Amino acid sequence: MSLEVNDIHFSYGPIAALAGVSLTLEGGAVGLLGPNGAGKSTLLRILLGFLTPSKGEGRVLGYDIRTERALIRRSIGYMPEDDCFIVGMDAVSFTSYFGELSGMPREEAMKRAHEVLFYVGLGESRYRLLDTYSAGMKQRLKLAQALVHDPKLLFLDEPTSNLDPHGRQEILELIRDISSAKDIQVLVSSHILADIETLCADVVILNKGRVAAQGSLASLRAIDFSLFEVRVKGDEDLFRSEAEARGCRVDRTEDGILKIYMPADKDRMEIFRAAAAAGAQVRHFVKSRTSLEDLFARTVGVD
Amino acid sequence: MATIREKGYTHWDGTLRERRFPWWPITRTGILLTFRKKQFKFFFTFAFVPALAFLAGIYISERLEDFKFWFKGTEKFITINPAYFKTYFTGDFLLFMMVMILVFAGAGLISDDLKHNALQLYFARPLGKKDYLLGKASVVFFFILLLTLVPGVLFIVFKLIFSGSFRFLAEYPWLILSVIGYSALLTLFFACYTLLLSALSKNRRYVTILIFAVYLFSDILFGILFGIFRSPYVALFSLKGNLQQAGAMMFGQKPPFDYPAYLSFLVLAAICAVAAAVLWRRLRSVEEVR
């Protein structure tokens, strides 16, 4: 078990950032999702040992998050969201420097820095000053410094932010390679749901400091609800009220399609009954495959 | 941009170890990066001019007969005693050159990390705030000790070599302690002063200006206040004045200002305490609140 936290609470003054978060993560890539202020960064910071929870306990790679922070930090790799570099350094010095700070011998860190820089695609530019790097190169560099000491667990915070589509695709490919073939577990925090959907088999959705949903994407999609796309002619508001009275959640998209999230125990005929009760005609009815956006919207109650 | 995965990922088969001095890579890197800065080498070399001049003075003091045509009537100025050491350590030029060195070596120590968000990379390693600060402070320690402790010890060693006896050491057995003590005081003060100012801004240029301005304007303020009040106590506002007052006391010499020297120690200690508190708070806020 790579990560386990139980009933974690943390507050910034009077504002509760985490209120009883419990998680158990196994191997592979896990996506950490949630709207702004959900507590994702706070959770990552607690797992990194930056913050001490006011209540609760947890272990990362078997190390206690309260008492064995240095051991946790030695065993994990962290790729922050912001651009991070040190002025006047080239990529090799930068990467080996952080390898050394993680506890690698100097010569080994230098050798390893060359290897990971080639791995992330910065081999040719490894002697260039970091001040001259593009956004995409800085993103790869952050990944390189997180990998240099060969961590068992990687925390990636918004790994594809500020990247063009091509750069994003390349970073996603790298992360997928790391998590699937390299025996390194990855926890990805991202707002880009498509990235999570591409990378992760499991997701954790945080909302208002609590775990709103957790599990494999497949099981969350299958068990929780069915999604239908419907277009009706007639009193749409009345139809929505009727559908909601039958336990469904209805969202309207910009192009006028109603997305109806139906609880798994309900029959799809309920939608037609709602239409009949509202005196509306169903002109379009499709069972939709639930995307992560749908799951996310349903779970946290936002589009 | 190069193709991804020019070479495959391989696991590292070594063992991560707990360092005895986890701050040492920070110090070593800080020193190396300082030497890469343009103009630094020139200023750093120039800062050794007083040390060379005083070393020459020590040589001449033992060969006065050979140089008497140069120093007719002024031999007393090259009498090697604690006052000679005090003159070196508290000289305006040396203190000013130290401030210049701080500008190159110290201005960006924390401000660059704040500007480029590097702190979170440091603290994602098995490093504490103490290790980080000690690593950064040791960069300042290195340069200031090179200008204080190293010349001070060399002066004593060369005096013994040139004189061919240990009489000097027997006459002033405590001098080596004064050299070590005052070097430590200067180093500690300048490290706190530099790190404090470096942590106050993300802009290295502002920090550079601050390092100069606080040092110079504190002295100018002393001059203005002394002109108005004619009280020696206003020298407490001057960083240079406090350092010189403390130096005179540590070398057993008459202090330049007519007030108890412990007050200068208190002022310097207060600045260091404020620096420690601000640095602690600043680093904590970076860790906890993004």
Chai-1 contact restraints between the chains, C-beta under 6 A:
chainA,res_idxA,chainB,res_idxB,connection_type,confidence,min_distance_angstrom,max_distance_angstrom,comment,restraint_id
A,L48,B,A124,contact,1.0,0.0,6.0,A-B,restraint_1
A,F50,B,E287,contact,1.0,0.0,6.0,A-B,restraint_2
A,A70,B,P126,contact,1.0,0.0,6.0,A-B,restraint_3
A,R73,B,A124,contact,1.0,0.0,6.0,A-B,restraint_4
A,R73,B,R125,contact,1.0,0.0,6.0,A-B,restraint_5
A,R73,B,P126,contact,1.0,0.0,6.0,A-B,restraint_6
A,R74,B,L16,contact,1.0,0.0,6.0,A-B,restraint_7
A,R74,B,P126,contact,1.0,0.0,6.0,A-B,restraint_8
A,Y78,B,A124,contact,1.0,0.0,6.0,A-B,restraint_9
A,P80,B,Q120,contact,1.0,0.0,6.0,A-B,restraint_10
A,D82,B,N117,contact,1.0,0.0,6.0,A-B,restraint_11
A,C84,B,N117,contact,1.0,0.0,6.0,A-B,restraint_12
A,C84,B,A118,contact,1.0,0.0,6.0,A-B,restraint_13
A,C84,B,L121,contact,1.0,0.0,6.0,A-B,restraint_14
A,F85,B,H116,contact,1.0,0.0,6.0,A-B,restraint_15
A,I86,B,A118,contact,1.0,0.0,6.0,A-B,restraint_16
A,V87,B,D112,contact,1.0,0.0,6.0,A-B,restraint_17
A,G88,B,L33,contact,1.0,0.0,6.0,A-B,restraint_18
A,G88,B,R36,contact,1.0,0.0,6.0,A-B,restraint_19
A,Y97,B,T29,contact,1.0,0.0,6.0,A-B,restraint_20
A,E100,B,P25,contact,1.0,0.0,6.0,A-B,restraint_21
A,L101,B,P25,contact,1.0,0.0,6.0,A-B,restraint_22
A,L101,B,R125,contact,1.0,0.0,6.0,A-B,restraint_23
A,S102,B,R125,contact,1.0,0.0,6.0,A-B,restraint_24
A,G103,B,L16,contact,1.0,0.0,6.0,A-B,restraint_25
A,G103,B,R17,contact,1.0,0.0,6.0,A-B,restraint_26
A,E108,B,G14,contact,1.0,0.0,6.0,A-B,restraint_27
A,R112,B,W12,contact,1.0,0.0,6.0,A-B,restraint_28
A,F118,B,E6,contact,1.0,0.0,6.0,A-B,restraint_29
A,F118,B,K7,contact,1.0,0.0,6.0,A-B,restraint_30
A,Y119,B,Y9,contact,1.0,0.0,6.0,A-B,restraint_31
A,G121,B,A2,contact,1.0,0.0,6.0,A-B,restraint_32
A,G121,B,I4,contact,1.0,0.0,6.0,A-B,restraint_33
A,G123,B,A2,contact,1.0,0.0,6.0,A-B,restraint_34
A,G123,B,E6,contact,1.0,0.0,6.0,A-B,restraint_35
A,E124,B,A2,contact,1.0,0.0,6.0,A-B,restraint_36
A,D150,B,H11,contact,1.0,0.0,6.0,A-B,restraint_37
A,D150,B,W12,contact,1.0,0.0,6.0,A-B,restraint_38
A,E170,B,I4,contact,1.0,0.0,6.0,A-B,restraint_39
A,L174,B,I4,contact,1.0,0.0,6.0,A-B,restraint_40
A,K182,B,Y9,contact,1.0,0.0,6.0,A-B,restraint_41
